[in-house]
Amino acid sequence: MRIRKGDKVQVISGLAKGTVSRVSSVDKEANKVVVEGVHTVTKHIRPNKQNPQGGRLQIDKPIDMSNVMVVCESCGQASRMGARVLEDGTKERYCKKCGAGNGQISKAKKA
């Protein structure tokens, strides 16, 4: 899984192509991500105890993970992410364009 909650991503296909925003949630089983401000739908709510007047809510729906690319923190471009093992045994994500590290995946394994 190369995309995590809180990552800055760019949409690469669909109606919101080119939009850069943050990931608010990730569903690994369905291979979907919810991106803030992308694929927003209006849900009509009936009057109830929590919302006595009813109304309309704007909700962000999930999109497929293949439609987004992570924006690198150091070079600022949308790029692929790779995984590499460092000398101390920790595993980290890195940008395939500039080679900069973008966060730790796992801790060092004990031998």
C-alpha positions in Angstrom: 0.0 0.0 0.0 1.8 3.1 -1.2 -1.0 5.7 -0.3 -1.8 6.5 3.3 -4.2 8.7 5.2 -2.9 12.3 5.3 -0.9 12.0 2.0 -1.1 14.8 -0.5 -2.3 13.3 -3.8 -3.1 14.5 -7.3 -6.0 13.0 -9.2 -4.8 11.7 -12.6 -8.1 10.7 -14.2 -11.8 11.5 -14.2 -13.7 14.8 -13.8 -11.4 16.1 -11.1 -8.2 15.5 -13.1 -5.4 17.7 -11.9 -6.9 18.4 -8.4 -4.4 18.2 -5.6 -5.8 17.4 -2.1 -5.3 15.3 1.0 -6.4 11.7 1.6 -9.0 11.5 4.4 -9.4 7.7 4.5 -8.1 4.5 2.8 -10.0 1.2 2.3 -7.3 -1.4 1.6 -9.7 -4.3 0.8 -11.7 -2.4 -1.8 -8.6 -0.5 -3.1 -10.3 2.9 -2.6 -9.4 6.3 -1.2 -11.5 9.2 0.0 -9.9 12.5 -1.2 -11.1 15.8 0.3 -13.2 17.8 -2.2 -13.1 15.1 -4.9 -16.2 13.1 -5.9 -18.5 15.1 -3.5 -22.2 14.1 -3.6 -25.3 15.7 -2.0 -27.2 13.5 0.5 -30.7 14.5 1.5 -31.4 14.0 5.2 -34.9 13.6 6.7 -35.7 15.5 9.8 -34.7 13.5 12.9 -33.6 14.1 16.5 -30.0 15.0 15.6 -31.1 17.2 12.7 -34.6 18.5 13.4 -34.9 20.5 10.2 -33.4 17.9 7.8 -31.5 19.3 4.8 -28.7 18.4 2.5 -25.2 17.2 3.4 -22.1 17.3 1.2 -20.2 13.9 1.5 -16.9 12.9 -0.2 -17.3 9.4 -1.7 -14.4 7.0 -2.4 -12.5 6.8 -5.7 -10.2 4.1 -7.0 -6.6 4.2 -5.7 -5.3 3.8 -9.3 -6.8 7.3 -10.1 -4.4 9.2 -7.7 -0.7 9.7 -7.4 1.2 10.8 -4.4 2.7 14.3 -4.5 6.4 14.1 -3.3 7.1 16.4 -0.3 10.6 17.4 -1.6 10.2 17.8 -5.4 6.5 18.8 -5.3 5.6 16.6 -8.3 3.1 13.7 -8.6 5.2 10.6 -8.8 5.3 6.9 -8.2 6.3 5.7 -4.7 8.7 2.8 -4.2 9.8 0.9 -1.1 13.4 0.3 -0.1 15.3 -1.1 2.9 17.8 1.1 4.6 21.1 0.0 6.2 19.6 -0.1 9.7 16.8 -2.5 8.4 13.9 -0.1 8.3 11.7 0.0 5.3 10.7 3.4 3.8 8.7 4.9 0.9 10.7 6.9 -1.6 9.9 9.1 -4.6 10.9 7.4 -7.9 11.6 10.8 -9.5 13.9 12.5 -7.0 14.8 9.5 -4.7 13.9 11.4 -1.5 12.4 9.4 1.4 8.7 10.0 2.2 8.1 8.2 5.4 8.8 5.0 7.2 6.8 1.8 6.3 8.1 -0.6 9.0 10.7 -0.7 11.7 14.0 -2.7 11.7 13.6 -6.4 11.9 15.4 -8.1 14.8 17.8 -10.9 13.8 
